[in-house]
Amino acid sequence: MAIRELKRYRLRMQIITHLYKQSPQSALSLSKQSHVSLPTVRSVLDQLISEKKVCITGTGESQGGRRPVLYSHAENAYHIVAIEFGHYKARAILINSLNQRITAIHEYSTNINDPLLEEHMETAINHLLEESGLEREQIRAIGVSMPGLIHSENGINQTIKNPANRNIRKRLTHHFHKPVYIENDARMQALGEFIFGKAKNTRNTLVLNWSWGLGLGIILNGQVYQGDKGCAGEFSHIRILPEGELCECGKKGCLQTIASTQKLLDMAASAIKKGTVSQLTNRFSSALSKITVDDIIDCAQNGDELAISLLNKISTKLAWGLSILIQLYNPELIVLNGALAKAGKYILMPIQQALNQYCLENISHHVKIEISEMGEQSGLKGTSVMTFQKIFRDKSLDN
C-alpha cells in the first residue's frame, strides 16, 4: 500500500473507531481526535457515507456560527454475532455497531468440551439470522467468550480437555468462514462493566463473576489486564486450604472448593439431610438435587435462618480471597456479578465484615463493593465491544 493510501486507510479506521466509541460526533470533533485537517476528515466522511457505513444523524449545538453536522455509524453498516459460553449453556445475540440488539438473546445447551460445539453454534446463528432477517454475508465476525485459560492472540483455550480441539479460533473460522475472536468470559464481563456498567469511569477495578467458578476480570490503569499469556484472573484456583477438598483442576484446597455456588448447594444439602429446621428442608428434603442458588436466596429474603447462615458462611470464605486481591491490586471498586450476587445485602454485609478483619484498614477502607446492574448482559456486551474493536483494526474486513 502506498504511503498516501496507508495514511488515508488509517484515518478511515480511526474515524470508524471514534464513531463506535461515541456517537454522534461532528467532523470538527473527529478532526481534533485524529489530528488531521477538517477538509480531509470531511472527505473521508463523504466516502463512508457513500458506502453506507456512516450517516448524518442531525445537527449539534451552535458555538456561535453554523450548527455542526453530526455523524454516526449507519444502522446496517456492521453486524456481529456475540456468543458467551457458560458451564452448561451458551447465549448468543446479533448486534450492530450502534450497540443495538438486532435479536433477542438465544440460549442453547452446550459447553466448551461439546463434541458438537460447531454444529450447535451453527444452529444458534441460523436462529438469529432467521429472527433478524439478515443474510449470513452481513455478519462481519463472530466474537466468543468462554471459561478457561485462553490465549486470545492464538485463539487457544488450554482448558478444553481434548488437545486436538483447543484451537477454538481455527475450528470456528474453518467452519463458518468468518473472522472469529476468542476471549476469556471473565475479562469480557469486566469489559462490559467498564464500558457500560458500574466500572465505567474507573481505572482500577475488579469484576467477579461469582457462580460455579470465581471468574475474575481485572481492570488496571483503565485497561482490561490479560497477563503474559492471557491467563490473568484465575481467582478460583488460589490455594486457600492446603489439605482441603479436591478441586476440578486436580489440586486441593482451591478457593473454588469453599466459596463457589456448588459449595453453597453442598452445604445446603448437608444441612437438609440432618433435618435442620428450615424452609429449605420443608421444600427439598425429598428432592435435594433440585435445589438452586435462587431457592436459597429466596428463602433468605423470606427470613429463613439456615439460608441466611449459608450465605453468610460462603461470603466469609469468598472474603478470604478478596482480601488477597485488595492488598495486591489496591482497587477502587469491586463489582460482583453472577448467581450469588443476586443475594445483595445477604452477601455484602458479611463480605465487608470479613474484609474489615482480614485486610489492612488503610488499603481496604476506600474500596467500594457493589452489585452489578447489568447481570448476565455484561459478558455479551463486553464480547461485542471486543469484536467490534478487532474488526475495526483488521484491514481485510474494511470493504
N, C-alpha and C positions, 0 to 999 in steps of 0.2 A: 504494500500500500504506500503510495506517495506521501510525503510529509504533510502536504496540504490536505489530502484526503483523510489522513490519520487524525489530524487536528480537528477536522470537521466531524469525523466519526466520534471522537472523544467528547466534543461539545454536545453532540446529539444525545449521547448516552447520559451525559451529565444533566441535561435538561429533563430527559425522561425520568431519571432518578430523583431529581429535585421535585418534580411534579408528583412523583409517587409518594415522597416523604411528606409533602404538604401541597394541597390543592384547595382552591385555585391560587395562582400566582400571576403577577404581572411580568411582562417582558423585562422591565427595569429590575425587578427583584431577581429574576433569573440571571440577568446580566451581571449584577453585583456578586451573586454567589459563584458564578462561573469565571469571573474576572475576564470577561470578553465584552467587546463593544456591543452597544444596543442594536445597531443595524445588523450585525452578524447574528445575534440571538434571534431577532425577528425573522431573518432569512431562514434559519433552521426551523423555527416555529411554523412558518408558512409551509415548509416542506412536510413537516409532520402532520399538519392539518390536511394537506392534500392526500396524504397516505391514510388518513382517518385514524391516526394514533393519538392525536391531540385535538381538542376542540375549544372553542371560545365559550365561556360559561357566564359571561356578563361583564360588568364594569365595577371597578373599585371606587374607593373614596377619592375625591379630588384633593390634591395637595396645592391648589392654587391655580391649576391650569385645567387641561382636558382630563376627564375621568379616564384612568388607565383600563385597558382591556385585560381581562383575566382569562387565564388558560388552565386547563386540566387535562388529564387523560380522557380520551373518548371511552364511553361506556363499554364498547365492544372491542377495544384495542388489544387487550391482553387478558387471557384466561388461564388459570392453572387449576390442577386438582391437588388438594392437600389431604393427606391421609395420616392419621395418628394411630399407631398400634398400642394396644394395652396387653395385658397378660392373656386375656381370653377373647378379646374382640378388637375390632378396628372401627374407626369413624372416619368417614370421607365426606368431602364437600367440594363443590366447584365454586370458585370465587374470582372476581375480576380485580384489576389493579386499582380500582377505587375502594377496595376492601368491602365490596358489596357481595353478599351471598347471592349466587345465581340459583342455588338449590338449597333444600333443607339438608341437614346432616343425615347421612345414611350410615347406619350401624350394621355391622355384619360379624359373624363368628370367624375368628382366625387367630393366629399367634405367630411369633417370629420363626418358629420351627415348623410351621404348617407346610407339609409336602405339596399342598395345592395352593400355596400363597399367591402365585401369579394368576391362577385361574379365578380364585375368589376376588382378587383385586380387579380383574377384568370384568367380572360380573357387576361389581360395585360401580366401576366407572361407566359401564353401559347404562346402569340405572340412572346415574347422574346426567348423562348425555340425553337420555330419553326425557327426563324431567325438565331439563333446561331447553331442549330444542336445538342445542348446538351440535355442530359436526365435530368429529374427532380431530380434524385438521385445525380447528380453532383452539385447541388445547396446546399451549406453548411448552408446558413442562409439568412434571409431577414431583411434588415435594412429599417426603416421607419422614416421619419421626417415629422412633421406636425405642424401647428399652434396650440397654446393653452397652457394651464397650464399643463405641463407634468411632472409626476414623473417617471423618466426613470427606476429606480430600480424596481418599481412595474408595469411599463408598462401602467400606467393610464393617460388618458387625461381628466382632470377635466372640460374642456371647452365643451366637447360633451354634447348636450342638454339632451339626454336620459340617466339617471344614469346607467341603465342596460347595456348600450353599451360603457361605459367609459374605461373598461379594454381592451384596444386595443390588448395588447400582448396576453392575454388569448384567445381572439376571433380569432386572426390570427394564433396563434400556434395550436389551435384546428382545424382550417380549413385546414392549409397547412401541418401540422405535421412536421414543421421545426422550429428551433430556430428563434425567432423574437425579434428584438431590436428596441425600440422606443425612439425618442428624439425630442426635440423642433426644429422647422425649422430654427429659427434664430441662435441657437447655432451651428447647423450643417453648416450653411453658414459661421459662424465665424471660425469653424474648417477647412473648405475648404480653406478659405483665409489664415489661419495660416500655413497650410501645403503646399499649392501650390501657393498662391496668394500674394497680396500686404502686408498682415500681416506677411509673412514669415520673420523669424529672428527678430521679435519684441517681447516684453514682456508684454506691457500694451496697448492694442488696443481695440477700439470699432468698431463693424461691424454692420451697419444699413441697413436693407432691407426696402427701402422706397417705399411702394406700398399702398395697401388697408389699411394695418395697418403699424405700425412702429416697425418692429421686430428687437430686439437688441441682438446681441451676444457680450459677454464680455470676453476679454482675460486679465487675471490678473496674473502677475508673470509667464508668459509663459504657463498658463493653462486656458482652457475654463471654465469659472465660471458658476456653476449651481444654487447656493444658497442652503438653507437648505432643501427645498422640491422640488427643480427643477424649481422654479418659478422666478428666477432672469431674469431681462431684459424686464419686462413688461412696456416698454417705452411708448407705445401707451396710457396707462391709467394713466399717470401722470396728475393730475388735474391742468390745467392752468387757466381756466376761471370759477370761482365759479358759475356764472349764465349763463354759456354757453349752447351750444346745447346738446341734449340728445345723449349719445354715445350708441353703441350697447351693451356695458357692463351693461347698466342700470343706469349709473351715468352721471352727467352733466359736461361739460367743459373739457373733456379729450383732450390731445394733438392730438389724432387721429381725433377729430372733426374739427380741424382747420388746420391740416398740412398733411393730407393723400391725396392720389390720388382722392378719392371720393370728398373731399372738393374742390380740384382743378377743377374737372369736374362740380361741382355745381356752382362754381364761373364763369366758362366759360359760362355755360348755362344761368345764370342770366344776364351776360353782353350781350349775343347774343339776349336774349328776349327784352332787352332795345334798340336794334338796334345799338349797338356800332359799329363804322366803323372798320372793321377788315376782314382779310382773313377768320377767323373762322365764322363770320357772313355770309359771302358770301357762304361758303361751307355747313353750318349746320343750317341755320335759319329755315329750314323746316324739319330737321332731328336731333333734339337735342340729342336723345337717342343714336345716332351712333357716337358721338364724343368720341375720345380716348385720352389718355395721349400722345401717339405718334403723334397724329394730332396737339396737342398744341405745342409740341416740334418742329415739322416740320415747323409750322408757325413761331415760334420764330427764327428758323435758317434762315428763309426767310425774317427776318426783321420786322415781324408783331408786332406792338406796344402793342396791347392787350395781345398777347401771352407772350411777354417778361415781361409785367407788372404782369400777373398772376403768372408766375414762380418766379418772384421777391417776390411777397407777400407770396406765400406758403413757400418759402425758409426762409424768415424772421421769419415766425411763427415756422418753424422747429428749427431755431437757438435759440429760447426761450428755448426749451427743451434741445438742445445740450449744452447750456451754463450751465445748471444744472449738466449735466453729466461731463463736463470738470472740473468743480470745485469740484465735488465729487470724481472722479476717477483719475484726472490728467493724461490722456492718452498721449502717444507719437504720436498716429495716430488714425484717424477716417476714416474708409473705407465706402463709400456709394455705395449701390447696389440697385437693384430694378428698377421699371418702371421709376421713376423720375430721377434716377442717370444718365440716358441716356442724360439728358439735358446739362450735362457738365458745361461749363463756365456760363450758364444762371442760374445755382443754386449755383455754387461755390462762385461766386463773392458776391451775396447778403448774403449768409451764413457767409462768412468771415467778411463782413462789420458789420453785426449784432452782431457777436461774439466780435468784437472789442468794441462794445458798451456795451454788457451785461456782459462780463467776466472780471475778474481781469487780467490785462495785463501780470503780471509775471507768471500766470498759462497758459493762452491761447497762449502766444507768441510762444511757442515751439511745439504746436500741429499742425501736418500736417493733412489736409483733402484731401483725394484722392478718385477718382472714381475706382471702381473695374474693373479689366481687365477680370475677369472670367465670369461676368454676371450671367446667370442662371445656369451655371455649378457648382458654388461654393457649393450649397446645396447638390446636388447629390454626389459630390466628398467628401464633409465632411461626409455625411451619409455612404459612402462606407468605409472611413477610420475608423469611429466609429465601423462599423460592423466587419471589419477585426480585430480590436483591441479586440473586445469582443470574437470572436471565438478563437483567439489565447490564451485567458485566460481560455477557457472553456474545461476542460479535456474530457467531454463527446463527443466533436467534434474531438478529436485527433485520428482519425482512417483512 
